[in-house]
Amino acid sequence: MLGSTHGTLTTDARRARVIACGERRPHPAVHGRPADVADLDVSGRPLHAEVPDLDRFFRPESVAVIGASDAEGRPNTGITRQLTAWAERVGARLHPVHPTRESVFGIPCVPSVADLPEQVDLAVLLVADPLPVVEQLAEAKVRFAVAFASGFAETGEEGAAAQARLAAAVRRSGTRLLGPNTNLNAFEEFREDLDGPAIALITQSGHQGRPVFALQELGVRLSHWAPTGNEADLEAADFISWFAERPEVGAIAAYVEGLKDGRSFLLAADRAARRKVPVVAVKVGRTETGARTAASHTGKLTGADAVVDAAMRQYGVIRVDGLDELQDTAALLARARPPRADGVAVYSISGGTGAHVADLAVAAGLRLPVLSQARQAELHQWIPPYLNVANPVDNGGHPVGDWRGRKIIDAILDDPEVGVLICPITGPFPPLSDRLVRDLVDAAEQTDKLVCVVWGSPVGTEPAYREVLLGSSRVATFRSVANCLTAVRAHLAHHRFVRDYRSPFDDAPRSPSPSFRKARELMRPGQQLSEHAAKMLLRAYGIRVPREQLVTSAAAAVRSAGQVGYPVVMKASGARLAHKTELGLVKIGLTSAAQVRDAYRELTDIARYEGVPLDGVLVCQMVEQGVEMVVGVTHDDLFGPTVTVGLGGVLVEVLRDAAVRVPPFGEDQARDMLTELRGRALLDGVRGRPPADLDALVEVVLRVQRMALELGDDLAELDINPLMVLPRGQGAVALDALAVCR
């Protein structure tokens, strides 16, 4: 490999490979400043999101429409008409381009891009093949272009090749391209009579953004819509980064079918998290069927969903499943103030309704604090004493019809442990429901706490709902309890996340460690390492392995057993061995020289019979007391190296209980990985067993992460299984290891 030592690319060689493959522009500018070495991690990847200046895309001063038409019945005519109206709204000069027309809709038309009367900010390409036009745009120094044409990566290999040619031309041109296979959503007419923080919308399928766009009819402001299509150039990450900088944007809502580049997505999510801007996303591909469908529609990798899910959580992206959840969650996060407390109070006029919603809230992970005795006594001034007011609060119905209703609401909101009030109204029952709604809206105007109302009527035409609730910018109104709880949970989780957020990229290593220099001497490009060599790799990174010696004779095995200390484990060691136990190539609990001699002969005989070459036999210290875990590194198509920790031994294949993270990450994330495990109780000690050394386990995870970052693409796979985590204070020992070099 160019510039490599034992298969490890230097930083310069990595940059050269990125340029050659066309993965990302080298040395991206971050807010106008060129990237330098300080902006790159140890593997030569950027540490900051590239933020394109998209002002002139959304608010151009001049627009060229290539292929403009005003002939009735032509598809281009409707598009030209919409673009003409949009240009007028944003104050842009529009220039139709067509080789045979003198004017379009009364506007003078020029025959080619070269004949444009001025340098334009945005060119809209209404042509079947945008490639020749892109090359013309380069000469005209056009800043942005939109390609509507389909028939690219979404159609298969031939289309993907055409898209690759288009992407290469765009990179050469200096023009930034939206599309291909996009639509007119960026040029919709947004309501300008709404105020407050707005939702910025990103969709890879334009139709899927319609429900969010329709939120304007409910009084929720939208500021931008980016329909990214096949993302030959501009991608969702670019728009997330730019939207996160916009002062009017309160939340970013995204419908994502496939990520173009995992690293750029995480950098964009990191930028949003730094600025406390919530990102809510529907990501297609949770199932194999969904992943196949997404690939056929956009021609992108969907990635292993478990990795995508973990990466989103790692950077605070709120993943939801449906477009209705996307609507409600994004609207709440855009408009609600930061919570004063994380406690939720449920208030209803029905004990059954309150109990049901309270059960669902607790199941959703929300905390329902028991109101203090003093608060309950205060509420019983207006609520009969036989009704429950501990939380949920049941008022019995009648108090909402008079002055007592507002008193009850204010008293609940005054409780210091309550940050959110949820009031389910199962159906209209005037005049009580009208009075209750008015009291809730008035109370919301007077408090800095979140008031949520679930309007359960299937009709939705009632004045209490259409006029009073939707007319309030302070009450969050939902049509289902499930969506309400999903949004509230996301709201509280987002603010907890950004309150304590520290970007992992800030502490990412910029230069190789001494461990890396030792490790690269052990790497064998294109080969699997023997267990002995894999453990040497672990030792290079300070990961503890058992006392052991590699021997090539029965006599040496006996001597080594005496030095290691009985009882011992003996294992065949060879580069082609992955599952030694299944072949009978592991012997445990050997307590005498005779057993060691016999075991050596048996192991070598089996290996000879199976045709497996050995580099020797390992005589190992036997480590028994502890919890078997697995820690490993794999490569994801989107995100690159990922680190996994889970229950080890035979349980890894039976239970599949594991957590994954994308490097870089810190100690807090490593500990969070352990809390995600269903079998976490085993680490805490069960049935009289002592608690395991969690600190040592976390340290191994972080050292493996460093290995993944530094060895990068050269380490295709690492599997430490089992990692025996000893009782607290005694450390962790890697009993077996498999490493595959790329």
Protein Blocks (a to p, Z undefined) as FASTA:
>chain_A
ZZiaehiacfklmmmmmmmnomacchiaeehiacdfklpcfkopafbdcdddfklmmmcf
bdcdehiafbehiaklmmmmmmmmmmmmnopacddddfkbfbeehiacdfbfklpcbdcf
bdcddbfblmlmmmmmmmnopabdcdfbghilmnojklmmmmmmmmmmmmmnopacedeh
iafklmcccdfkbgcjddddddfbfklmmmmmmmmmnopacfbdcdekjolmbcfklmmm
mmmmpmklmbdcdddfbdfblklmmmmmmmmmmnopacddddehibmklmmmmmmmnopa
ebjaklmmmmmmmnopacdfbfklmmmmmmmmmmpccdfbfcdcdddfbfklmmmmmmmm
mmnopacddddfklmmmmmmmgcfkbcckbpadehlmmmmmmklmmmmmmmmmpmkbmbd
cdddfbdcdfklmmmmmmmmmmmmmpcbdcddddfbfnlpafklmmmmmmpckbccdfbf
klmmmmmmmmmmmmmmmmmgccfklmgcfbdcfklmmmmmmpcghiacdfklmmmmmmmn
opacddddddfbfklmmmmmmmnopadddddddfkbfblmlnopacehiabfklmmmmmm
mmmmmmmmnopacfbdcdddddfbdcdddddddddfklopadddddehjllmmnopacdd
dddddfklmmmmmmmpmklmmmnogehiacddfklmmmmmmmmmmmmmmnmmmlmbacdd
ddddddehiapadfbdcdddZZ
